[in-house]
Amino acid sequence: MLRVTSPHTHSARSTGQLMRLVVFATLPGLVAMTLAFGWGSIFNVALASVSAMAFEAAIMRLRGRPALFYLRDCSALVTGVLLGLALPPYCPWWLVVTGSGVAIILAKQLYGGMGYNPFNPAMVGYVVLLISFPVEMTQWAAPASVLPEGQSLVGLGEGLQQIFAGVPVDGYTAATPLDVLKQNSGQTLAGLYQNDPTLKAGMLAGAGWEWVNIGFLLGGLFLLYQRVFTWHAPVAMLATLALMSTLFYSGGSDSLGSPIFHLLSGATLFGAFFIVTDPVSSAVSTRGRLVYGALIGLLLFVMRGWSNYPDAVAFAVLLANFAAPFIDYYTLPRTYGHQKARRATEKEEH
């Protein structure tokens, strides 16, 4: 159930229709990931979606409720798709299933199901996996444009063997652009772009990743056009990230990266348009969404620059989820029919 502020607005679309629009909007990003890294992300999305819906159905049956009725809202499907997109391509099948179980059982159903979860389920699943299985969660596939001459992306059969049988594929992993920048210890930014294969093969933010982010940008703009969410949270997040990276930008060996690098690397635009905009775990008012998005952008830059996690979108979102009720308390909109806004604990005069 979507949370809205008074006066309450209603949409002709059902929850299931809105969720299916979100799934459809992820396709440009998924296509870009497939072209850059191979079939791995498609495997992840398919397995995570099936697992998430299976866990949802099982919990509904345990609660004595009709499983099919709740599956039709497609919220479990969206959780599976988002988790699958966030995971490294060709990660082990059990990792995907475990993350789906954590997302649905612990982060969603434990709190009462859709509309009651205080944290984004897909990001909870991702963070639990990252903390518990750091090796498997950092094995990102090398983009096609940096592979040695004569070597191609992991094939369909090889990918399935890697996922389900644990058969390793030689030379399929590579550091992400954010990893490269994080691990840089002596080169200037210009030298890094000249010498690192991933950065050298790209135009702005590393081979493959810039196109993946552009794909998610296209999907996000489609959702904005369809009025699935408002612009306030994603724009505030991206503007704050760009501002912080501009303030701390330098070309030296201690550089944290340029604004365009941060905007087109890692899960930035995926997070801005598909995670930050979750209506359940975010702030509810227009002003609150601006604060909420800005907080995520600030936390994201700080953690990218000075924590042990080069990307950190998931951590930034979960911390902001935790702060969302506090943000709502101070940013309540003016109640319909009243001249000024009031605090959440302030009693209404009659």
C-alpha positions in Angstrom: 0.0 0.0 0.0 1.4 3.4 -1.1 1.7 6.0 1.6 0.5 9.4 0.6 -0.1 12.7 2.5 -3.5 14.4 2.8 -5.4 15.3 0.8 -5.2 11.8 -0.4 -4.7 11.1 -4.1 -5.7 8.0 -5.9 -4.3 6.4 -9.0 -6.1 4.5 -11.7 -3.3 2.0 -11.6 -3.2 -0.9 -9.2 -0.2 -1.8 -7.1 0.5 -4.7 -9.5 0.5 -2.4 -12.5 2.9 0.0 -10.9 5.2 -2.8 -9.9 5.2 -4.2 -13.4 6.1 -0.7 -14.8 9.1 -0.7 -12.5 10.2 -4.2 -13.8 9.8 -3.0 -17.4 11.8 0.1 -16.6 14.8 -2.0 -15.5 15.2 -3.6 -18.9 17.5 -0.9 -20.5 19.9 -1.3 -17.5 19.7 -5.1 -17.7 20.4 -5.0 -21.4 23.4 -2.8 -20.9 24.7 -5.1 -18.1 24.3 -8.1 -20.4 26.1 -6.5 -23.3 28.9 -5.3 -21.0 29.3 -8.4 -18.7 27.5 -11.3 -20.3 24.5 -13.5 -19.3 25.3 -13.4 -15.5 22.8 -10.6 -14.6 20.0 -12.3 -16.5 20.7 -15.5 -14.5 20.7 -13.4 -11.3 17.4 -11.6 -12.0 15.6 -14.8 -13.1 16.8 -16.8 -10.0 16.2 -14.0 -7.6 12.7 -13.3 -8.9 11.7 -17.0 -8.7 13.2 -17.4 -5.2 11.6 -14.2 -3.9 8.1 -15.2 -5.1 8.6 -18.7 -3.7 9.5 -17.3 -0.3 6.6 -14.9 -0.5 4.2 -17.7 -1.3 5.6 -20.0 1.5 5.2 -17.2 4.1 1.7 -16.4 3.0 0.7 -20.0 3.3 2.3 -20.2 6.8 0.3 -17.1 7.7 -2.9 -18.7 6.4 -3.4 -16.2 3.6 -4.0 -16.8 -0.1 -0.5 -16.8 -1.7 -1.7 -16.1 -5.2 -3.6 -13.0 -4.2 -0.4 -11.5 -2.6 1.8 -12.6 -5.5 -0.4 -10.6 -7.9 0.8 -7.3 -6.5 4.3 -8.1 -7.9 6.1 -6.6 -4.9 8.1 -9.8 -4.4 8.9 -9.9 -8.1 10.3 -6.3 -7.9 12.3 -7.2 -4.9 13.8 -10.2 -6.7 14.6 -8.1 -9.8 16.3 -5.3 -7.9 18.3 -7.8 -5.8 19.4 -9.7 -8.9 20.5 -6.5 -10.6 22.6 -5.5 -7.6 24.4 -8.8 -7.3 27.7 -9.6 -9.2 27.2 -11.5 -12.4 27.8 -15.3 -12.2 27.7 -15.4 -8.4 26.8 -18.8 -6.9 23.1 -19.8 -7.0 22.9 -20.2 -3.2 24.0 -16.6 -2.7 21.1 -15.4 -4.8 18.6 -17.7 -3.0 19.9 -16.7 0.4 19.7 -13.0 -0.4 16.1 -13.4 -1.7 15.2 -15.3 1.5 16.6 -12.5 3.7 14.9 -9.8 1.7 11.4 -11.4 1.8 11.4 -13.2 5.1 13.5 -10.9 7.4 13.2 -7.5 5.8 9.6 -7.7 4.5 7.3 -10.4 6.1 8.8 -10.1 9.5 7.4 -6.6 9.7 4.0 -7.6 8.4 4.4 -7.6 4.6 4.2 -4.9 2.0 3.6 -1.4 3.3 5.0 -2.1 6.8 8.7 -2.7 6.1 10.9 0.2 7.4 13.9 -0.8 5.3 14.2 -1.6 1.6 14.1 -5.4 1.4 16.4 -5.8 -1.7 19.0 -3.6 0.0 18.8 -5.5 3.3 19.4 -8.8 1.4 22.3 -7.2 -0.5 24.0 -5.9 2.7 23.6 -9.1 4.6 25.2 -11.0 1.7 28.0 -8.4 1.4 28.9 -8.6 5.1 28.5 -12.4 5.3 30.2 -13.4 2.0 32.6 -10.6 1.0 34.6 -12.7 -1.4 31.7 -13.9 -3.5 30.1 -10.4 -3.5 33.2 -8.7 -4.9 33.8 -11.0 -7.9 32.5 -8.7 -10.6 32.8 -9.8 -14.2 35.2 -8.0 -16.5 33.5 -5.9 -19.2 33.8 -7.0 -22.8 35.9 -4.1 -23.9 38.8 -4.9 -21.5 39.1 -8.6 -22.2 42.4 -9.7 -23.8 42.4 -10.1 -27.6 40.9 -13.4 -28.5 38.9 -13.8 -25.3 35.2 -13.3 -25.2 32.6 -12.9 -22.5 31.5 -15.9 -20.5 29.2 -18.1 -22.6 25.8 -19.4 -21.7 27.1 -22.9 -20.8 30.1 -21.6 -18.9 28.0 -19.2 -17.0 25.6 -21.9 -15.8 28.5 -24.1 -14.8 30.0 -21.2 -12.8 26.7 -20.5 -11.0 25.4 -24.0 -10.3 28.5 -26.2 -10.2 31.1 -23.7 -9.0 33.3 -24.4 -12.1 35.7 -21.4 -12.2 36.1 -19.5 -15.5 39.6 -18.2 -16.0 40.1 -14.4 -16.2 36.4 -13.4 -16.0 36.7 -11.0 -13.1 38.0 -7.5 -12.9 38.0 -4.6 -10.5 35.2 -2.1 -10.9 36.1 1.6 -11.5 35.2 2.5 -7.9 37.5 -0.3 -6.7 40.3 1.0 -8.9 40.0 4.5 -7.6 39.7 3.3 -4.0 42.9 1.2 -4.3 44.9 3.8 -6.0 48.0 4.7 -3.9 50.3 6.7 -6.1 49.0 7.6 -9.6 47.4 10.9 -10.4 43.9 10.7 -11.8 45.1 11.3 -15.3 47.7 8.6 -15.0 45.1 6.2 -13.6 42.9 6.8 -16.7 45.8 6.1 -18.9 47.1 3.0 -17.2 44.1 1.1 -15.8 42.4 -1.0 -18.5 38.8 -0.5 -17.2 39.1 3.3 -17.0 41.1 3.6 -20.2 38.5 1.6 -22.2 35.7 3.9 -21.0 34.8 7.4 -21.9 33.8 9.0 -18.6 33.5 6.5 -15.8 34.9 3.1 -16.8 34.2 0.6 -19.5 30.7 -0.8 -19.3 29.6 1.0 -16.2 28.7 4.3 -17.8 26.4 2.6 -20.3 24.8 0.6 -17.5 24.1 3.8 -15.6 22.7 5.4 -18.7 20.4 2.4 -19.1 19.0 2.9 -15.6 18.7 6.6 -16.2 16.5 5.9 -19.2 14.4 3.6 -17.1 14.1 6.1 -14.4 13.0 8.9 -16.7 10.3 6.5 -18.1 9.0 6.0 -14.5 9.0 9.8 -13.9 7.1 10.2 -17.2 4.6 7.6 -16.0 4.4 9.4 -12.6 5.3 6.3 -10.7 7.2 8.5 -8.3 8.2 12.2 -8.0 11.6 13.7 -8.9 12.4 15.1 -5.5 14.4 12.2 -3.9 16.4 11.1 -6.9 17.3 14.6 -8.0 18.3 15.6 -4.4 20.5 12.5 -4.1 22.2 13.1 -7.4 22.6 16.8 -6.9 24.2 16.3 -3.4 26.5 13.6 -4.7 27.6 15.9 -7.6 28.1 18.8 -5.2 30.2 16.9 -2.8 32.3 15.3 -5.5 32.9 18.8 -7.0 33.9 20.3 -3.6 36.4 17.4 -3.0 37.6 17.0 -6.6 41.3 17.0 -7.4 43.5 15.4 -10.0 46.1 14.1 -7.6 46.8 10.6 -6.3 44.4 11.3 -3.4 41.5 12.2 -5.7 38.0 10.9 -4.8 36.9 11.2 -8.4 35.1 13.7 -10.6 31.3 14.4 -10.4 30.7 12.7 -13.7 32.7 9.7 -12.5 30.5 9.3 -9.4 27.3 9.8 -11.3 28.1 7.2 -13.9 29.9 4.6 -11.8 28.7 1.7 -9.7 25.0 1.6 -8.7 24.5 5.4 -8.6 21.6 5.8 -11.1 20.2 2.4 -10.3 20.0 3.4 -6.7 18.6 6.9 -7.5 15.7 5.8 -9.6 14.9 2.2 -8.4 15.9 2.1 -4.7 15.7 5.6 -3.3 12.2 6.0 -4.7 10.7 3.1 -2.7 7.4 4.6 -1.4 7.3 2.5 1.8 10.8 3.0 3.3 11.4 6.7 2.2 10.1 10.0 3.6 6.5 10.9 2.6 6.3 14.6 2.1 7.8 16.6 -0.8 10.2 18.5 1.5 10.9 15.2 3.3 11.9 13.5 0.1 14.3 16.3 -0.7 16.0 15.9 2.7 15.9 12.1 2.4 17.5 12.1 -1.1 20.2 14.7 -0.1 21.1 12.6 3.0 21.6 9.5 0.8 23.8 11.5 -1.6 25.9 12.8 1.3 26.2 9.4 2.9 27.1 7.8 -0.4 29.9 10.2 -1.1 31.3 10.0 2.4 31.3 6.2 2.4 32.8 6.0 -1.1 35.6 8.3 -0.1 36.5 7.1 3.4 34.9 3.7 4.2 35.9 0.2 3.2 33.0 -0.1 0.7 33.8 1.5 -2.7 30.1 1.8 -3.8 28.0 1.9 -0.6 24.6 2.7 -2.2 22.9 0.0 -0.1 24.4 1.2 3.1 23.5 4.8 2.4 19.9 3.9 1.6 19.5 1.7 4.7 20.8 4.5 7.0 18.4 6.9 5.4 15.6 4.4 5.8 16.4 4.4 9.5 16.2 8.3 9.5 13.0 8.5 7.4 10.6 8.7 10.4 12.8 11.4 12.0 12.7 13.3 8.7 8.9 12.9 8.5 8.6 14.3 12.0 10.2 17.6 11.0 8.8 17.9 7.5 5.1 17.2 7.9 3.2 19.1 5.1 0.4 21.5 6.0 -2.7 19.6 6.7 -5.5 20.2 4.1 -7.7 23.1 5.4 -5.0 24.5 7.8 -2.8 27.5 7.4 0.4 26.1 8.7 2.2 22.8 9.2 2.3 21.2 12.6 4.7 18.7 14.3 3.9 15.0 14.3 3.3 15.0 18.1 1.3 18.2 18.2 -2.4 17.8 18.9 -4.8 19.2 16.4 -7.1 21.9 17.7 -10.8 21.5 17.1 
